[in-house]
Amino acid sequence: MFLWSDNRAANTILEFKRNRQRTFLFYGKTGTPIHGMSPFAKLLYFKEKHNSWFNNVSGWHDMKSFLMSYFVNEFVTDFSIASATGLFNSIDFKWDEEILSFLQLSPSKLPRLVHPKTVFNMSEKVVLELNLKRNTKIMIGASDGCLASLASSQQNSATESLTLGTSGSIRQLSTGRYLGPDMESFCYYVDKDQWVVGGPTNNGGIVLEWLSDLFYEDKAKIFDHLHKAPDLFFSPYIQGERAPIWNEKQTGSFKGLNITHGRPEIIQSVLEGIIFNLKYILSLLSATYDENPLVLNGGAVKNKDIAQMISSVFNRECLFSSRTEPTQALFYWWKNGKKVETESTLIDFYVPIESEQDYYNEKFRKFVEMLNNEMHLEKLNL
């Protein structure tokens, strides 16, 4: 099993990206940014560094196709999951022949592709093992991020969502296939006239985990004392980065740190760095302001301090609700597009704190300036 965070393909993909024409070609076919954490990059690494083993592998499967093989006796995955592999042609809705040829990989070694709404009969063996009703069916569904975006749209008419868990992402629900001019965003299929455009970050809640491990035995204390420091900045890229930098070797750093800064200022700047990075990703996706609330989901935003800071940094109303979880979108599909009536659910609303606007606006401007300088230097070194 190879996780997305497996970074062995970093050097291989950096070499691949030196051919800009081919890089843009493959991105244009798939909507998946070329990055060392993508399945495409991992397969390229194995092909080049472990070729004999690579050629002898009988099949390559994602977690969903592995589970589906148990439930329905077939390795099968959906267009949405496939969209994130870097192997799927999201124009023709099939594994891309040119990319597979480049990898010297037969499509027979990959799962069969189906629409996310495809329904299967559960195998009789599984029905008996799990004590289910006869003729139990299973819908293959889509990826959790795409379904969360769809749920946000159906429940709250929102087109933009922010996820902050171990990692994080910004997503927009679009009626068409949109690709970033600098390959800075992904575009994944959900359903007819429904695509999710966005940018993922490696550095979400895991950065807070790292910070709390450094400072506190009791992790709950990390937000007890925060203090703003206008000239202290944190680049949160301690795990390399996907959006907006797309550099597996990027590192984190503090700028402006001096002897007057203590734990309250450092923790505040780390939180700001994580949220500024997400706001910057959104700015790359859209230059227009969306008046609908920004929908929050993920484990980290259950913390009200973090959710409130997001609202103030983005200068935008935000909401958090269990109705925006991926399962809500599956219910919506199962009901053939009818809105799902669920039990009353508490919805937490957050509005920007007006007195903080000047501080966050100015500090975000400086953060973007700092980040653009870093990315410019990185391009010069390629």
FIVOTI-253593 format. One line per 2 residues: their letters; for each residue x, y, z of C-alpha. Coordinates in steps of 0.001 Angstrom, whole numbers, plus 500000, padded with zeros to 6 digits. Each point is the difference from the previous one (the first is absolute). Layout:
N
A = X Y Z  ...
This chain:
382
MF = 500000 500000 500000  501311 503434 499030
LW = 498601 503109 501699  499581 503391 498355
SD = 502640 501346 502411  502626 497551 498692
NR = 502522 502410 498513  502480 497677 498296
AA = 498959 501255 496568  501060 503605 500732
NT = 503218 499988 497953  498456 497914 497224
IL = 497126 502427 499503  502279 503053 500171
EF = 501952 498532 497100  496759 499246 498133
KR = 498816 503607 500406  503060 501325 498196
NR = 498125 499082 496831  497426 502791 500271
QR = 498130 499086 496826  499340 496442 501129
TF = 499166 501154 503531  497310 502379 498726
LF = 498735 497340 497586  499475 497417 502737
YG = 498420 502578 502323  497663 501096 497213
KT = 498817 496444 499458  499453 499122 503654
GT = 499387 503172 502002  502422 498583 502586
PI = 503023 502182 500854  503337 498307 499385
HG = 501351 499356 503478  502032 497363 501795
MS = 497080 498899 502158  497719 499062 497088
PF = 499588 496349 498935  501442 500938 496599
AK = 503221 501165 501647  500269 496892 502145
LL = 499526 497724 496996  502621 501956 498058
YF = 502410 499613 502917  499466 496239 500169
KE = 500356 499670 496229  503325 501836 499993
KH = 501520 498835 503288  498541 496503 500467
NS = 499139 498991 496464  500153 496225 500358
WF = 497707 500043 503019  497723 502574 498318
NN = 499527 497790 496944  499100 496995 502142
VS = 497268 501733 502011  496682 498406 499023
GW = 497812 503022 500736  499895 503510 501459
HD = 496968 500873 502111  498767 502831 502163
MK = 498369 499321 503357  496504 500261 498555
SF = 500605 497469 497231  501549 497669 502577
LM = 496881 500257 502182  497694 499676 497008
SY = 501737 496750 499075  498859 498686 503373
FV = 496436 501310 499731  499275 499232 496325
NE = 502803 497644 498890  501490 502498 497552
FV = 502774 502572 500087  498081 503133 499040
TD = 500356 503693 500778  498123 503174 499097
FS = 500800 502982 497777  500403 502286 503017
IA = 502645 497884 501724  501690 499357 496646
SA = 500159 503767 499383  502564 500301 502784
TG = 502386 497368 498637  501598 501925 497142
LF = 499180 497032 497740  496352 500754 499197
NS = 499028 501997 496914  497145 502112 501340
ID = 499054 501094 496475  499476 496484 498642
FK = 499207 498347 503377  502485 497174 499656
WD = 503532 499126 501013  502180 502137 497746
EE = 501767 497925 497351  502913 502399 499501
IL = 500752 500256 503719  499763 496234 500498
SF = 502269 499495 496992  502523 502415 501518
LQ = 499907 497933 503202  500080 496718 498052
LS = 496907 498998 501953  497145 497887 498651
PS = 496448 501217 500792  499215 496398 500961
KL = 502047 500605 503156  497667 502810 501099
PR = 496429 499875 501375  497008 500205 497685
LV = 498577 503532 499876  496354 500862 500706
HP = 497865 503061 500683  499805 500963 503696
KT = 496256 499277 500074  500458 496398 498851
VF = 498167 497520 502226  501133 496390 500475
NM = 498436 496937 501557  501879 498926 503100
SE = 501547 496552 499652  498045 497196 501647
KV = 503037 499041 502063  500262 503491 501532
VL = 496241 500176 500594  500250 496818 502072
EL = 503191 501042 501805  498546 503369 501030
NL = 496488 498694 500579  498488 502450 497508
KR = 496689 499823 498178  499946 498054 496758
NT = 500438 502141 496871  501884 502654 501999
KI = 501501 502565 497623  503002 502286 500205
MI = 500620 503311 498234  503650 500539 499197
GA = 499868 503762 500696  502797 502524 499516
SD = 502952 501329 501989  499353 501443 503448
GC = 501108 503496 498978  497793 500099 496920
LA = 497025 498707 501968  500572 502569 502750
SL = 499887 502761 497371  496802 498581 498549
AS = 498426 499735 503460  500873 503647 500702
SQ = 498298 501046 496783  496845 497970 500586
QN = 499520 500911 503654  501118 503637 500061
SA = 500177 501180 496352  503712 500559 500609
TE = 502493 499468 497201  503193 500366 502045
SL = 501206 497901 502896  503059 499798 502217
TL = 501140 496729 501506  502494 499983 502848
GT = 500857 496630 501447  503446 498420 500086
SG = 500527 501614 496605  497720 502608 498434
SI = 498485 501289 496784  497947 502686 498333
RQ = 497334 498792 497569  497561 501643 497616
LS = 497077 498262 498342  500009 500904 496306
TG = 497639 499287 497112  502926 499476 497636
RY = 503494 498576 499763  502457 502712 501066
LG = 503801 499697 499968  502400 502464 501592
PD = 502256 501813 497504  503061 499166 502124
ME = 498827 496497 500996  499311 501337 503489
SF = 496619 498309 500496  498329 496640 499575
CY = 496750 499336 498148  498141 496795 500903
YV = 496791 498610 498541  496962 499572 502256
DK = 496941 499721 497762  498595 501431 496784
DQ = 500720 503754 499986  501578 499698 503447
WV = 503728 500233 500525  502032 500773 503090
VG = 502836 502474 499475  502411 500578 502819
GP = 503356 499849 501636  501186 497612 502728
TN = 502549 500775 502693  502104 497446 501853
NG = 500264 502309 502969  496778 500229 501950
GI = 499252 498619 503430  503170 497932 499967
VL = 501972 503235 500415  498006 500732 503148
EW = 500701 496453 501211  503707 500619 499467
LS = 499796 503317 501840  498048 498655 502967
DL = 502450 497097 500347  502803 502552 500242
FY = 498365 502263 502558  497454 498070 502053
ED = 499383 496582 501508  496295 500890 500113
KA = 499133 500841 496390  496764 501713 501031
KI = 502050 502886 501430  501437 501094 496674
FD = 497307 502640 499411  499779 501269 503587
HL = 502281 502979 499438  500440 501622 496595
HK = 501557 503365 499232  500288 501761 496654
AP = 503424 500972 498679  499766 502197 496867
DL = 503536 499268 498777  500261 496269 500800
FF = 499184 497691 497085  499927 496246 499634
SP = 500272 498068 496740  498115 496810 500923
YI = 501624 497645 497501  501556 497490 502411
QG = 498783 497062 497857  500948 501355 496600
ER = 497012 501467 498202  497437 499491 497327
AP = 497925 503166 499411  500997 502703 499541
IW = 503713 499168 499601  499980 496420 498661
NE = 503470 499324 501353  500631 496734 501838
KQ = 503202 501389 501530  498606 503284 501290
TG = 500721 500581 503686  498377 502042 502732
SF = 501558 503047 501612  499438 502971 502272
KG = 500729 503520 498820  500391 502891 502403
LN = 500525 497799 503066  501840 501783 502806
IT = 500587 499764 503744  496772 501858 500855
HG = 497852 497201 498588  498741 497266 502284
RP = 497639 497076 499673  496841 502159 499603
EI = 501468 501867 497009  501510 496884 498415
IQ = 496758 498005 500249  498023 502950 498605
SV = 502373 500346 497040  499842 496261 499235
LE = 496194 500117 499946  500127 503064 497776
GI = 502445 498313 497621  497712 496998 499530
IF = 496942 502184 499371  501825 502570 497844
NL = 501183 497147 497803  496404 498823 499503
KY = 498845 503540 499222  502782 500345 497441
IL = 498897 496758 498327  496463 501395 499718
SL = 501330 503222 498455  501646 497933 497250
LS = 496721 498272 499219  497771 503049 499798
AT = 500418 503754 499800  496330 500626 500811
YD = 498444 500164 503439  497369 497375 500817
EN = 497262 501447 502223  498905 496555 501182
PL = 501492 498727 503262  503227 498044 499847
VL = 499163 496480 501153  502449 498495 502492
NG = 500576 496313 500546  502677 497768 501475
GA = 501082 499195 503524  502058 503151 500649
VK = 497116 502437 499404  497999 498401 502801
NK = 502227 502208 502123  498110 503294 500216
DI = 503188 502085 500299  501267 498681 496674
AQ = 496615 500415 498297  499726 503591 501223
MI = 503510 500823 498809  499155 498609 496540
SS = 496951 502271 499839  502028 503054 500989
VF = 502951 499247 497690  497721 499316 497017
NR = 497770 502958 501003  497017 497822 499309
EC = 497120 498249 501713  500770 496331 500640
LF = 497861 497092 501103  500677 496564 501377
SS = 497374 497268 499885  499924 496212 499964
RT = 497657 500327 497004  502966 500898 497830
EP = 501722 496652 500529  500492 497675 496973
TQ = 497252 497560 501030  497386 502721 499474
AL = 500889 500161 496296  499645 496218 499708
FY = 496512 500218 501517  499191 502740 497492
WW = 501062 497754 497120  498185 497006 501438
KN = 496804 502087 500116  500471 500939 496327
GK = 500715 503645 500666  497369 500638 502639
KV = 501156 502064 502945  500679 497812 502993
ET = 497967 500736 503101  502032 499156 503082
ES = 499561 500526 503698  500547 503529 501230
TL = 503724 500715 500015  501794 502778 501814
ID = 501719 502340 497571  502796 502205 501299
FY = 500212 503393 498280  503067 502213 500180
VP = 500279 503620 498894  503191 502053 499587
IE = 501082 502035 503013  500097 503536 498657
SE = 502770 501222 502299  502367 497350 498589
QD = 499577 500846 496322  502828 502505 499608
YY = 502430 497671 501781  499160 496894 497956
NE = 499705 501825 496666  503429 501586 500346
KF = 501645 496862 501325  498513 497864 497224
RK = 501314 502484 497418  503506 499609 501441
FV = 499621 496201 500157  499145 499864 496282
EM = 502947 502267 499188  502319 497723 501987
LN = 498587 496866 498354  500261 501411 496473
NE = 503648 500872 500621  500685 496433 501167
MH = 498278 498489 496960  501883 502339 497654
LE = 503329 498926 501487  498968 496346 499730
KL = 499219 500396 496282  503404 501605 499446
NL = 501646 496940 501561  498171 497464 497786
